[in-house]
Amino acid sequence: MNTEKRIQTLSMQQIIDNLPVVVFEYTVKPDGSRDFTYLSASCEKILGIKRELLLSGSYPMKVFIHTDDWTEFEQQFDRVIAEVTQFKWEGRVFNANGETIWIEASCEPVQLPDGRITWSGVISDIGERKELEHKKHEADTRYREAATLFSELFNNSPMAIVLLDSEGNVKQVNRGFELLFGYTITELRGNSLNQFIVPQELESEGNDLNSLISAEQVVKIETTRLRRDDESVSVIIYGLPIHLEDKTIGIFGVYVDITDQKKIEEELKIRNSELDNFVYKVSHDLRAPLSSVLGLVNLAKMPGNDDNLSEYVKIIGDKVRQLDHFISDVLSHSKNLKMDVKTGAIDFDSIIRKTFQDLNYMHGADHVDLNLQITGPVFYSDPWRIGEIFRNLISNAIKYRKIRDEVCSVSIRVAVTTDAASIEFKDNGIGISPENLSRIFEMFYRASEQSEGSGLGLYIVRNAVEKLGGQLTVASKPGAGTTFQITLPNKADHSLY
């Protein structure tokens, strides 16, 4: 029987020694001394420390437990011994070669009859688990950083961004999208984006885009979309498919607002066209009076010419004056485009009356009946541009008067407030036909055969009003005169003098 027990004991010992853990027994005696009283043979394999060293007490725990973990271990271990409770701890230890090993120790106390208390348990190598936990922690950290970066980029991007599912329904939009199109995510989520922002005439384009992107094609297209208020917005759309395990699960769309860019492009086209027209008209209108003058000079020099030379001089004078007016208009146009707005107090009465005096040389100027009414506080704006506006309007009123009428009537009413000046300029001239009315502010456009001007006058007026931040409208009927309504902001807070 004793032999059988020994065999069982040896078998059990072999099993214990081959376990992938260290089986241990730690005993505290009544006198307070304490130490390992049993360690399985796997101690050296797992801990890298010979069990004889630990059992003999020549290798105290403070030596092999990691310095950074010792204080926490000691406090917990002393409390467990004092309270005779279960002990469970994980931390780092040094093996005999000074290498760090992660272990987990777990044991339960047993009170022996002789007063000793024995904690029996196991020590496990958790190095692989800790390495996996560390890798998982790093992966989680990278994921959180990437998710945070994406979230910040998505939400704070000035571009409009939308995330669609594979069916083209909205899953998420950023703040930029809400600002550009006027729809909130609450309104859009779960619905087809096309029904909100794609114009009816471009419905097939919207469907084709979704199909192309779903077919794993990256799409870039310049097109038009609608805001909530039905206002069109020019955009460049970038569409990218979102993949998961070789399957398209959604669409990532970016909308870049190029409305201002398109406006600038259109304005540039207009400016280039105006420049081409300007070069042609300037060269033509400069050459025409010079050619007339040169022709008259040659006539006067011809032998036997008995014509009245004073008549030639008069015609030459008219042509030179015409040339001077044209050059003056060209210079005014250039100055209006290039010169910064300079603000000062505007004396409407002085500017208007001086303009009439300066234009007194014009045929018919002496028959102008002026009705001038100015009310309100002091008005502040650009004196030179205000002068140019009235110079061109008054000049036109004189040029396009009714020839058969002896009196040209001009009524000017200026009503000033602290915010703005409202100017009504009305004449009783020949008026403007409906087909010409929409074009009178174009460069070099002449609406009447009666005109001998440069065709720049009203173009300069319009540009001057725009430079001053104002608004300009016109109403006219053939034979019933023309009325210009101008509203200009009062720049009292920006006065320079």
C-alpha positions as CSV (number, residue, x, y, z in Angstrom):
1,M,0.0,0.0,0.0
2,N,2.9,2.4,0.8
3,T,4.4,1.5,-2.5
4,E,1.2,2.3,-4.3
5,K,1.0,5.7,-2.5
6,R,4.6,6.5,-3.4
7,I,3.8,5.7,-7.0
8,Q,0.8,8.0,-6.9
9,T,2.8,10.7,-5.2
10,L,5.5,10.4,-7.9
11,S,3.0,10.5,-10.7
12,M,1.3,13.5,-9.2
13,Q,4.7,15.2,-8.8
14,Q,5.6,14.5,-12.4
15,I,2.3,16.0,-13.5
16,I,2.9,19.1,-11.3
17,D,6.5,19.5,-12.5
18,N,5.3,19.4,-16.2
19,L,2.6,22.0,-15.8
20,P,3.1,25.2,-17.7
21,V,2.9,27.1,-14.4
22,V,5.0,27.2,-11.2
23,V,3.1,25.6,-8.3
24,F,4.3,27.1,-5.0
25,E,3.7,27.2,-1.3
26,Y,4.5,30.2,0.8
27,T,4.4,29.8,4.6
28,V,4.3,32.4,7.4
29,K,5.3,31.0,10.8
30,P,3.9,32.2,14.1
31,D,7.2,34.1,14.9
32,G,6.6,36.2,11.7
33,S,9.3,34.5,9.6
34,R,8.2,33.7,6.1
35,D,9.5,32.1,2.9
36,F,8.8,29.7,0.1
37,T,8.4,26.1,1.4
38,Y,7.6,24.5,-2.0
39,L,8.3,25.3,-5.6
40,S,7.6,23.0,-8.5
41,A,10.4,22.0,-10.9
42,S,9.1,24.3,-13.6
43,C,10.3,27.3,-11.6
44,E,13.6,27.5,-13.4
45,K,12.0,27.1,-16.8
46,I,9.3,29.7,-16.3
47,L,11.0,32.2,-13.9
48,G,14.6,31.6,-15.0
49,I,15.6,31.2,-11.3
50,K,16.7,27.9,-9.6
51,R,14.2,26.9,-7.1
52,E,16.9,26.0,-4.6
53,L,17.8,29.7,-4.4
54,L,14.3,30.7,-3.6
55,L,13.7,27.8,-1.1
56,S,16.9,28.5,0.7
57,G,16.0,32.2,1.2
58,S,19.2,33.3,-0.5
59,Y,17.3,35.0,-3.3
60,P,14.8,37.2,-1.5
61,M,11.7,38.5,-3.4
62,K,12.9,42.1,-3.3
63,V,15.8,41.1,-5.5
64,F,13.8,39.4,-8.3
65,I,10.7,41.6,-8.3
66,H,11.0,44.6,-10.6
67,T,12.0,47.8,-8.9
68,D,9.1,49.8,-10.3
69,D,6.6,47.1,-9.1
70,W,8.1,46.3,-5.7
71,T,6.3,49.0,-3.6
72,E,2.9,48.1,-4.9
73,F,3.7,44.3,-4.5
74,E,5.0,44.7,-0.9
75,Q,1.9,46.8,0.2
76,Q,-0.5,44.3,-1.3
77,F,1.4,41.2,0.0
78,D,1.7,42.6,3.6
79,R,-2.1,43.4,3.6
80,V,-2.9,39.8,2.4
81,I,-0.7,38.3,5.1
82,A,-2.2,40.5,7.8
83,E,-5.8,39.8,6.7
84,V,-5.2,36.2,5.7
85,T,-7.0,36.6,2.4
86,Q,-6.5,35.5,-1.2
87,F,-3.5,37.0,-3.0
88,K,-3.6,37.8,-6.7
89,W,-1.0,40.0,-8.4
90,E,0.6,40.5,-11.8
91,G,3.8,42.4,-12.4
92,R,7.4,42.1,-13.6
93,V,10.2,40.1,-12.2
94,F,13.9,39.7,-13.0
95,N,15.3,36.3,-13.9
96,A,18.9,35.3,-13.0
97,N,20.1,36.9,-16.2
98,G,18.5,40.2,-15.4
99,E,15.8,39.9,-18.1
100,T,12.3,41.1,-17.3
101,I,9.4,38.6,-17.2
102,W,5.7,39.3,-16.8
103,I,4.1,36.9,-14.3
104,E,0.7,36.5,-12.6
105,A,0.7,35.0,-9.0
106,S,-2.5,33.6,-7.5
107,C,-2.9,31.7,-4.2
108,E,-5.3,30.9,-1.3
109,P,-4.4,30.8,2.4
110,V,-4.7,27.7,4.7
111,Q,-4.5,28.0,8.5
112,L,-2.5,25.0,9.9
113,P,-3.0,23.5,13.4
114,D,0.5,24.5,14.5
115,G,-0.3,28.2,13.8
116,R,1.4,28.4,10.4
117,I,-0.4,30.0,7.5
118,T,0.3,28.6,4.1
119,W,-0.6,30.2,0.8
120,S,-0.7,27.7,-2.0
121,G,-1.1,28.7,-5.6
122,V,0.5,29.1,-9.0
123,I,2.7,31.5,-10.9
124,S,2.0,31.9,-14.6
125,D,4.2,33.4,-17.4
126,I,1.9,36.1,-18.9
127,G,4.5,37.6,-21.2
128,E,2.7,36.6,-24.4
129,R,-0.6,37.9,-23.0
130,K,1.1,41.2,-22.0
131,E,2.7,41.5,-25.5
132,L,-0.7,41.0,-27.1
133,E,-2.3,43.5,-24.7
134,H,0.5,46.0,-25.6
135,K,0.0,45.4,-29.3
136,K,-3.8,45.7,-28.8
137,H,-3.3,48.9,-26.8
138,E,-1.1,50.4,-29.5
139,A,-3.6,49.3,-32.2
140,D,-6.4,50.8,-30.2
141,T,-4.4,54.0,-29.7
142,R,-3.6,54.2,-33.5
143,Y,-7.3,53.6,-34.3
144,R,-8.5,56.3,-31.8
145,E,-5.9,58.7,-33.2
146,A,-7.0,57.9,-36.8
147,A,-10.7,58.1,-35.9
148,T,-10.1,61.4,-34.1
149,L,-8.1,62.8,-37.1
150,F,-10.7,61.7,-39.5
151,S,-13.5,63.1,-37.4
152,E,-11.7,66.4,-37.0
153,L,-11.0,66.5,-40.7
154,F,-14.5,65.5,-41.6
155,N,-16.3,67.9,-39.3
156,N,-14.0,70.9,-39.6
157,S,-13.2,70.8,-43.3
158,P,-14.3,74.0,-45.1
159,M,-15.3,71.7,-48.0
160,A,-18.7,70.1,-48.1
161,I,-18.4,66.3,-47.3
162,V,-21.0,63.6,-47.4
163,L,-20.9,59.9,-46.6
164,L,-23.4,57.8,-48.5
165,D,-24.3,54.1,-48.2
166,S,-24.0,51.7,-51.1
167,E,-27.6,52.7,-52.2
168,G,-26.7,56.4,-52.4
169,N,-28.6,57.3,-49.2
170,V,-27.1,59.8,-46.7
171,K,-25.3,58.4,-43.6
172,Q,-23.4,61.6,-42.5
173,V,-22.6,65.1,-43.6
174,N,-20.2,67.6,-42.1
175,R,-20.7,71.2,-41.1
176,G,-19.3,72.4,-44.4
177,F,-22.0,70.6,-46.2
178,E,-24.8,72.0,-44.0
179,L,-23.4,75.5,-44.6
180,L,-23.1,75.2,-48.3
181,F,-26.4,73.5,-49.1
182,G,-28.6,74.6,-46.1
183,Y,-29.7,71.1,-45.1
184,T,-29.0,69.4,-41.7
185,I,-28.0,65.8,-41.2
186,T,-31.4,65.2,-39.5
187,E,-33.2,66.1,-42.7
188,L,-30.8,64.1,-45.0
189,R,-30.0,60.9,-43.1
190,G,-31.4,57.8,-44.7
191,N,-32.7,59.7,-47.8
192,S,-31.3,59.9,-51.3
193,L,-29.0,62.9,-51.7
194,N,-30.1,63.4,-55.3
195,Q,-33.6,64.4,-54.4
196,F,-32.3,67.4,-52.3
197,I,-29.5,69.0,-54.3
198,V,-29.5,67.7,-57.9
199,P,-31.4,70.0,-60.3
200,Q,-34.2,68.3,-62.2
201,E,-32.5,68.7,-65.5
202,L,-29.3,66.9,-64.1
203,E,-31.2,64.0,-62.4
204,S,-29.7,61.4,-64.8
205,E,-26.2,62.8,-64.1
206,G,-26.7,62.3,-60.3
207,N,-27.8,58.7,-60.8
208,D,-24.9,58.0,-63.2
209,L,-22.4,59.4,-60.7
210,N,-23.6,57.1,-58.0
211,S,-23.4,54.1,-60.4
212,L,-19.9,55.0,-61.5
213,I,-18.6,55.4,-57.9
214,S,-20.4,52.2,-56.8
215,A,-18.6,50.5,-59.7
216,E,-15.3,51.4,-58.0
217,Q,-14.5,54.3,-60.2
218,V,-13.1,57.5,-58.7
219,V,-15.0,60.4,-60.1
220,K,-14.3,64.1,-60.6
221,I,-16.8,66.3,-62.3
222,E,-17.6,70.0,-62.5
223,T,-21.3,70.7,-62.4
224,T,-24.1,72.6,-60.7
225,R,-26.1,71.7,-57.6
226,L,-29.0,73.4,-55.7
227,R,-29.0,75.0,-52.3
228,R,-32.1,74.7,-50.0
229,D,-33.2,78.1,-51.3
230,D,-33.0,76.8,-54.9
231,E,-30.0,79.0,-55.6
232,S,-27.5,77.3,-58.0
233,V,-24.0,76.7,-56.8
234,S,-21.1,75.7,-59.0
235,V,-19.1,72.8,-57.6
236,I,-16.4,70.3,-58.3
237,I,-17.5,66.9,-57.0
238,Y,-15.0,64.2,-56.0
239,G,-16.5,60.8,-55.5
240,L,-14.6,57.9,-54.0
241,P,-15.9,54.3,-53.2
242,I,-15.4,53.0,-49.7
243,H,-14.3,49.3,-49.6
244,L,-14.5,46.6,-47.0
245,E,-13.2,43.1,-47.9
246,D,-13.3,43.8,-51.6
247,K,-16.9,45.1,-51.4
248,T,-18.1,48.6,-51.9
249,I,-20.0,49.6,-48.8
250,G,-20.4,53.3,-49.3
251,I,-19.5,56.5,-51.2
252,F,-17.4,59.4,-49.9
253,G,-18.3,62.6,-51.7
254,V,-16.5,66.0,-51.5
255,Y,-18.1,69.2,-52.9
256,V,-15.8,72.1,-53.6
257,D,-17.7,75.4,-54.0
258,I,-16.3,77.2,-57.1
259,T,-19.2,79.7,-57.5
260,D,-16.9,82.7,-56.8
261,Q,-14.3,81.2,-59.1
262,K,-16.8,80.9,-61.9
263,K,-18.0,84.4,-61.3
264,I,-14.4,85.6,-61.5
265,E,-13.9,83.6,-64.7
266,E,-17.1,85.1,-66.2
267,E,-16.0,88.6,-65.1
268,L,-12.6,88.0,-66.6
269,K,-14.2,86.9,-69.9
270,I,-16.2,90.2,-69.9
271,R,-13.1,92.2,-69.0
272,N,-11.1,90.6,-71.8
273,S,-13.9,91.2,-74.2
274,E,-14.2,94.8,-73.1
275,L,-10.4,95.2,-73.4
276,D,-10.4,93.9,-77.0
277,N,-13.3,96.3,-77.7
278,F,-11.6,99.1,-75.9
279,V,-8.4,98.7,-77.9
280,Y,-10.3,98.7,-81.2
281,K,-12.6,101.6,-80.3
282,V,-9.8,103.7,-78.9
283,S,-7.7,103.3,-82.0
284,H,-10.7,104.0,-84.2
285,D,-12.1,106.9,-82.3
286,L,-8.6,108.5,-82.0
287,R,-7.9,108.1,-85.6
288,A,-11.2,109.3,-87.0
289,P,-11.0,113.0,-85.8
290,L,-7.3,113.1,-86.6
291,S,-8.0,111.9,-90.1
292,S,-10.6,114.6,-90.5
293,V,-8.2,117.3,-89.3
294,L,-5.5,116.0,-91.6
295,G,-7.9,116.1,-94.5
296,L,-8.9,119.7,-93.8
297,V,-5.3,120.7,-93.5
298,N,-4.5,119.2,-96.9
299,L,-7.5,120.9,-98.4
300,A,-6.5,124.3,-97.1
301,K,-3.0,123.8,-98.6
302,M,-4.2,122.9,-102.0
303,P,-3.4,125.6,-104.7
304,G,-6.3,127.6,-105.9
305,N,-8.5,126.7,-102.9
306,D,-10.7,129.7,-102.3
307,D,-12.8,128.2,-99.6
308,N,-13.4,130.1,-96.4
309,L,-10.5,129.0,-94.1
310,S,-12.4,130.1,-91.0
311,E,-14.9,127.4,-91.7
312,Y,-12.1,124.8,-91.8
313,V,-10.7,126.2,-88.5
314,K,-14.2,125.8,-86.9
315,I,-14.5,122.2,-88.1
316,I,-11.0,121.4,-86.9
317,G,-11.8,123.0,-83.6
318,D,-14.9,120.7,-83.3
319,K,-12.8,117.6,-84.2
320,V,-10.1,118.5,-81.7
321,R,-12.7,119.1,-79.0
322,Q,-14.3,115.8,-79.8
323,L,-10.9,114.2,-79.5
324,D,-10.3,115.9,-76.2
325,H,-13.6,114.7,-74.9
326,F,-12.8,111.1,-75.9
327,I,-9.4,111.2,-74.3
328,S,-10.9,112.7,-71.2
329,D,-13.4,109.9,-71.0
330,V,-10.7,107.2,-71.5
331,L,-8.6,108.8,-68.7
332,S,-11.6,108.9,-66.4
333,H,-12.4,105.3,-67.1
334,S,-8.8,104.3,-66.3
335,K,-8.7,106.4,-63.2
336,N,-12.0,105.0,-61.9
337,L,-10.7,101.4,-62.3
338,K,-7.3,102.0,-60.6
339,M,-7.8,104.7,-58.0
340,D,-8.8,103.8,-54.5
341,V,-11.9,105.2,-53.0
342,K,-11.1,108.4,-51.0
343,T,-13.8,109.6,-48.7
344,G,-14.6,113.2,-47.9
345,A,-17.6,115.5,-47.4
346,I,-19.7,116.0,-50.5
347,D,-21.0,119.4,-51.5
348,F,-23.7,118.3,-54.0
349,D,-24.8,121.8,-54.8
350,S,-21.2,123.0,-55.6
351,I,-20.3,119.8,-57.7
352,I,-23.5,119.9,-59.8
353,R,-23.4,123.7,-60.5
354,K,-19.7,123.6,-61.3
355,T,-20.3,120.6,-63.7
356,F,-22.9,122.7,-65.6
357,Q,-20.4,125.5,-65.8
358,D,-17.7,123.2,-67.1
359,L,-20.0,121.8,-69.8
360,N,-21.3,125.2,-70.9
361,Y,-19.3,124.9,-74.1
362,M,-21.6,122.1,-75.3
363,H,-24.2,123.0,-77.9
364,G,-27.5,123.5,-76.1
365,A,-26.0,123.7,-72.6
366,D,-27.2,127.3,-72.4
367,H,-30.8,126.2,-72.7
368,V,-30.8,123.8,-69.7
369,D,-33.4,124.5,-67.0
370,L,-32.0,123.0,-63.8
371,N,-34.3,122.1,-60.9
372,L,-32.0,121.1,-58.0
373,Q,-33.2,120.0,-54.5
374,I,-30.9,118.7,-51.8
375,T,-32.0,117.7,-48.3
376,G,-30.5,115.9,-45.3
377,P,-27.3,115.9,-43.3
378,V,-23.7,115.9,-44.6
379,F,-22.9,113.1,-47.0
380,Y,-19.5,111.4,-47.2
381,S,-18.2,109.6,-50.3
382,D,-15.5,109.9,-53.0
383,P,-15.7,113.5,-54.4
384,W,-14.0,112.7,-57.7
385,R,-16.3,109.8,-58.5
386,I,-19.4,111.7,-57.4
387,G,-18.2,114.4,-59.8
388,E,-17.8,111.9,-62.6
389,I,-21.2,110.5,-62.1
390,F,-22.9,113.9,-62.5
391,R,-20.6,115.0,-65.3
392,N,-21.6,112.1,-67.5
393,L,-25.3,112.2,-66.6
394,I,-25.5,116.0,-67.2
395,S,-23.5,115.6,-70.4
396,N,-25.9,112.9,-71.7
397,A,-28.9,115.1,-70.8
398,I,-27.5,117.9,-72.9
399,K,-26.5,115.7,-75.8
400,Y,-29.7,113.7,-75.9
401,R,-32.1,116.6,-75.5
402,K,-35.0,117.1,-77.8
403,I,-33.6,119.3,-80.6
404,R,-36.9,120.9,-81.4
405,D,-37.5,122.0,-77.8
406,E,-35.9,125.2,-76.8
407,V,-35.5,124.2,-73.1
408,C,-33.8,121.1,-71.8
409,S,-35.2,120.3,-68.4
410,V,-33.0,118.5,-65.8
411,S,-34.4,117.7,-62.3
412,I,-32.0,116.5,-59.7
413,R,-33.2,115.5,-56.2
414,V,-30.7,114.4,-53.5
415,A,-32.1,113.0,-50.2
416,V,-29.4,112.3,-47.7
417,T,-29.7,110.3,-44.5
418,T,-27.1,109.1,-42.0
419,D,-27.0,105.8,-43.9
420,A,-27.3,106.7,-47.6
421,A,-28.0,109.2,-50.3
422,S,-30.8,108.7,-52.7
423,I,-30.3,110.5,-56.0
424,E,-32.9,111.0,-58.7
425,F,-31.7,112.4,-62.0
426,K,-34.4,113.1,-64.5
427,D,-34.4,114.7,-67.9
428,N,-37.0,115.4,-70.6
429,G,-34.8,114.3,-73.5
430,I,-35.4,111.9,-76.3
431,G,-35.5,108.8,-74.1
432,I,-34.2,105.3,-74.7
433,S,-36.0,102.5,-76.6
434,P,-36.7,99.3,-74.7
435,E,-34.3,97.3,-77.0
436,N,-31.4,99.7,-76.1
437,L,-32.2,100.2,-72.4
438,S,-30.6,97.0,-71.2
439,R,-27.3,97.8,-73.0
440,I,-26.7,101.5,-72.2
441,F,-24.2,100.7,-69.5
442,E,-22.0,98.6,-71.9
443,M,-18.6,100.0,-72.9
444,F,-18.8,102.1,-76.1
445,Y,-22.5,101.5,-76.6
446,R,-24.3,104.3,-78.3
447,A,-28.1,104.1,-78.1
448,S,-28.8,107.0,-80.5
449,E,-27.7,108.2,-83.9
450,Q,-27.7,111.6,-82.3
451,S,-24.7,110.7,-80.2
452,E,-21.2,112.0,-81.0
453,G,-19.8,110.9,-77.6
454,S,-17.3,108.3,-76.7
455,G,-19.8,105.7,-75.6
456,L,-18.1,105.5,-72.2
457,G,-20.2,107.9,-70.2
458,L,-22.8,105.6,-68.7
459,Y,-20.2,102.8,-68.5
460,I,-18.1,105.1,-66.3
461,V,-21.3,106.0,-64.2
462,R,-22.1,102.3,-63.6
463,N,-18.5,101.4,-62.6
464,A,-18.2,104.5,-60.3
465,V,-21.5,103.6,-58.5
466,E,-20.2,100.0,-58.1
467,K,-16.9,101.3,-56.7
468,L,-18.8,103.3,-54.1
469,G,-20.9,100.3,-53.1
470,G,-24.1,101.7,-54.5
471,Q,-27.0,100.7,-56.7
472,L,-28.1,102.1,-60.0
473,T,-31.4,101.7,-62.0
474,V,-32.8,103.4,-65.0
475,A,-36.3,104.0,-66.5
476,S,-37.0,105.5,-69.8
477,K,-39.5,105.8,-72.7
478,P,-38.8,107.1,-76.2
479,G,-39.9,110.8,-76.3
480,A,-40.6,110.9,-72.5
481,G,-37.1,111.4,-71.0
482,T,-35.0,109.2,-68.8
483,T,-34.8,108.8,-65.0
484,F,-31.7,107.4,-63.2
485,Q,-32.1,106.3,-59.6
486,I,-28.8,106.0,-57.6
487,T,-28.4,104.9,-54.0
488,L,-25.0,105.4,-52.4
489,P,-23.9,104.5,-48.8
490,N,-23.0,107.4,-46.5
491,K,-19.4,106.8,-45.5
492,A,-19.5,109.2,-42.6
493,D,-17.4,106.8,-40.4
494,H,-14.7,106.6,-43.0
495,S,-14.1,110.3,-43.6
496,L,-10.5,111.3,-44.3
497,Y,-11.1,115.0,-44.0
